[in-house]
Amino acid sequence: MSDQPPPDASSPTPGAPGAGDPTPGANQPAEPSGAAQSGDPTAPRPPADQPGDPTAPQPPGATGPAAQPTQPWDPAAPQPAGAQQPQPWDPAAPPPTGAQQPSAWDPAAPQAWPGGVTPYGPQGWPPAAGGPGWPTPPTGGFPTGGYGVPGYPQPALGQPGWYPPGYGFDPTDPLVTPPGAGVSGWFDRCVGAIRRGWRLLLPILLLTQVLPAAALSVISLAVDPTAGWDATAGQDPAALPDTFLTDLAIMLGVLIGGSLLFGLVQSVGWAAGSWVVARQAAGEPVGLGAALRYGLRRALGLWGWTLLIGLIVALGTCLCVIPGIYFAFALSMAGPVWLFERQAPIGRAWRMFHDRLGLLLGRVAMVVAAVIVGSMVAGVVEAVGTLPFGLTPLDSAGSAVGVTMVILAAAVLALPAHVVQLVGLVVTYAEQRAHEGPVNAARLAGELG
């Protein structure tokens, strides 16, 4: 029995809100329930403490992580008694028991970056060319590691035609064909060179190729002894003409001497035309007088090397023709090599041909085919046009004028073949240089001097 009176039913029970108590959650935090405070093991436990928000307002006098923001660890600051000192990371140390082993890195898997943003934008690597985050290399605005010509195959790493990072190659160069561009890239640059320079190339080659060739043909008609030989053969077909050896020596002397002189004038045209093609591709000013003056300066050396190459080809032709054709193709780059490099043209041309046999053989074969077609057209026109004038067309003034006009017209028809030969060899040489090292039209124009 207790001396205390029984509790009134209207009085609030412990742990229950009374009429005068504020409702939990109105203006004050709710108190833990009586079940949570009691020792009932089946009662739900209160939620674990969550880390506080340092930016949230705190009650007066509150302490803890929410009130005091975390400070960066200072190794020089004094540590509390009993605090464990951080140890430096040792890659060779065994991982703690139960620690998760890192998986092998997969380069193809997307990589996570702090904050969820990659250093090249939200889409990661690689970004669009020219877009935000694109690292502009010191290569004239072209991505490093290749020339990046749209539509052209990219050479594999370490293969011929591959350019290391920072190479600085310009795939839009109007003279140098990018490795891997194929025949279309080479042809486009040949056509571009002709379009830029035909106004200068035509008069240069007309003066140095067409007119000397026409003059040599007219002189050959003047010293041709076949008309006298035919008259002698009519009297005695088995006997040689009395002047056979003399006439033959005169004819050969005129043809060889005229060819040598023609070769010197021709060298002036090749040097002047190469100067025009290279400087126009580099955007530098050109003129007919300046081109011819440059050709005169370079003609003597180019002429000497041309004579030596012609002798080699002639000796090869005497050995069953095939070696002569082989030497002609193998030494086709000797002229441009002498003009641009001015040293060892035969050895350099020989190495170029054998280092990239298929590529150079294909380019030169197309040039030779165009020259053969143009020369055949001119030859047929000359042969057919001179037939009405007989075997001695220079005996009268009228026939001499007529045959001269026919020969001149036939030589003019061969002018496109000369243009194709000049431009094709210069563009082919520029492509060969691109396979050996950094080169562009400006550098080639500077090498000409």
Order of alpha helices (4+ residues) and beta strands (2+ residues): alpha-alpha-alpha-alpha-alpha-alpha-alpha-alpha-alpha-alpha-alpha-alpha-alpha
